[in-house]
Amino acid sequence: MDGGTLYSIGDLARRTGLTVKAIRFYSDSGIVPPTDRTPAGHRRYDIDAVARLDLVRTLRDLGLDLPTIRRVVERTVSLPEVAAAHAEALAVRIRVLGLRRAVLAAVARRGATPEETELMHRLATLSEDERRRLVADFLAAALGDVPEGIARSLTPELPDDPVPDQVEAWVELAELTQDPDFRASMRRMAEHHTPGLTRDPVATVRDEAGAAVAAGVAPTSPRAAEIVATVAVAHPTNLLARLEAANDPRRDRYLHLLAVINGWPAPPGTAPALDWFVRAMRAGPE
């Protein structure tokens, strides 16, 4: 084919692989207008029509609408500009579809009720800013004036393409942050916090009492009294009140869910060690 030859719709169909009906539609839409017509009124197209049709088919396969395609082929808007806008729109669409898939998978795994499903969908589709505000409100209500570093370490960051486990963990964590009793429990723990400590007494108890729990040491035994005395020397102020306030399994659950959402290693649980240590302190001498 050379630049001076004109072709029928059938010729274009054989050349491009499009149907005659599709080519006629694009021609009627003004996207690929005929170059000329025969005396009998049949349309004829030049070689540029082949290139246009190839571009139209590619853009349609990429999901562009006909008005946008027309602006591209007429050069009223550049192809890179259109590509950038549609790539961004597709990224948003992919994220939304990923969240829907994750919610449905979580619903199937949980055996959720319609009410739970609605709540899961609402919480899962919050914007990033809405999620941050929800968690920031919880941290402010539960822990007061939280230092920025601590706030970051307790803030979930749901990825753009979460797996079902992360969506389910986020929904459960969001539900937990709205529990008034859990907020009050966290507030009591914050009120017993002692500034300036080189180490959190909860971490000390986790390490010292955790080994005793694993070894089957009774909290009423002499060995338990020795462990209590050792920890009390390192943390002499408000130790029992601090540990009683921290001895809430929901605290461990929050940290576990946070790790799942953020893709962190699972944190060591503190509830068994705290429970053992509190019982050991109560069993010891006044």
Secondary structure, DSSP 8 states (H G I E B T S, - for coil): --TT--B-HHHHHHHH---HHHHHHHHHTTSS--SEE-TT--EEB-HHHHHHHHHHHHHHHTT--HHHHHHHHTTSS-HHHHHHHHHHHHHHHHHHHHHHHHHHHHHHHHT--HHHHHHHHHHHT--HHHHHHHHHHHHHHHHSS--HHHHHHT-----SS--HHHHHHHHHHHHHHT-HHHHHHHHHHHHT--TT-SS-HHHHHHHHHHHHHHHT--TTSHHHHHHHHHHHHH--SSHHHHHHHH--HHHHHHHHHHHHHHT-------HHHHHHHHHHHHHS--
